Amino acid sequence: MIDIQERLTAFAMLGATWVMWLLIFLSIIGVAIIFERVYYFFSSREDVRKLQEDLRLLLAKNDVAGVRERLSQSKSFQARIVYSGIEVADDGPDAVAERLAGATSIARTQMERNLGFLGTVGNNAPFVGLLGTVIGVIRAFHALDQSAGKVTSGLMAEVGEALVATAIGLLVALPAVAFFNFFQRLIRYRLTWADALGRDLLAYLKGMAHKEKG
């Protein structure tokens, strides 16, 4: 037990500087992911209400070829998902529904790429900062013991380092959590619209199948 305590004390004596550099490194990666995801989502944006209006108009005219062409012109995930469904329109609504479900899963995976890192950093950066704070406090008590209870500049420096570690942890976590939540809401928004467009296609195909039976 004493050996473990001595090892932990020796580890704490290394200082909290490495903790702060670790947090800075994590923040750099997080910022890179944020910029990459922002560009990714921005480049695949679409006026989905206009897209829905166009598709409904074409379907009302029974212009399936026009629907394919309209979807192929769009870079949005919503259009890609529906396009994958209309490729098997001749196989019936059930086949289309299965294709839409598969395409939706793939699209979700693509849009969520690297977001797990943001979520992990956002949830754990404060604890990493807290580790730096604990190390700083241990060093501060050590400095206080070495100075025989006197407040010295070295003691104040250790306390300051401990507080800075906590602050950096919070500064790294807050934007990571904010953008993680923003991207998740954006993904849900896009997949909701993809589901709505897919249901329009399924409704059309089921209506056509009913007419053929009648």
Secondary structure, DSSP 8 states (H G I E B T S, - for coil): -HHHHHHHHHHHTT-SHHHHHHHHHHHHHHHHHHHHHHHHHHHT---HHHHHHHHHHHHHTT-HHHHHHHHHT--SHHHHHHHHHHTTGGG-HHHHHHHHHHHHHHHHHHHTTTHHHHHHHHHHHHHHHHHHHHHHHHHHHHHHHHTTT---HHHHHHHHHHHHHHHHHHHHHHHHHHHHHHHHHHHHHHHHHHHHHHHHHHHHHHHHHHHHH-
